[in-house]
Structure formats: C-alpha cells, structure tokens
Amino acid sequence: MELSGVIFFIAGCIIGGLTIWFLRQSEINTVKKGQDQLKEAFSALSNNALLENQKKFLELAEDKFSMVLGKTDEKLGKKKELIDSALKQ
C-alpha cells in the first residue's frame, strides 16, 4: 500500500506540474499576442500622427512662403516704381 501511495503522489505531482506548465504557457502566449497587438496599434497611431503633422507643417510652410513672396513682390514693385520715376526725370 505504501508504494502505491507514493506512486500516486508522484503521478499527481507530475500531472499537476504539467497542467500548471501548460496553463502558464497559454497565459504567456496570450500576453505576447496582446503585446503584438499593442505594438501594431501604436505603430498605426504614431504613423497617422506623423502624417497629420507633416500635412500641417507643409500647409504652414506654404502659407509663410506665400506671405514672404507677397512682401518681396510688393517691395520689388516699389523699387521698380522708384527706378522708373528716376529714369523719367
């Protein structure tokens, strides 16, 4: 009887250990899948934010460039008028 009790105890420990190991592996796989999903979501979100910021930057740069170009055209026109009036005299 003692030997069979020891054998059942050892078998129970092995079966219990294997069960716990399989459950932990399943939990680890679930966590890894969750991490992968978070990485994908963060990557997509950061890419969208980058594209949106790039669009806004280009729009702002275009506005500033247009403003500077307009002022330059205005100054050039005034200088042309001065040169034309000086030449007429």
Buried (B, 14 or more C-beta within 10 A) or exposed (E): EEEEEEEEEEEEEEEEEEEEEEEEEEEEEEEEEEEEEEEEEEEEEEEEEEEEEEEEEEEEEEEEEEEEEEEEEEEEEEEEEEEEEEEEE
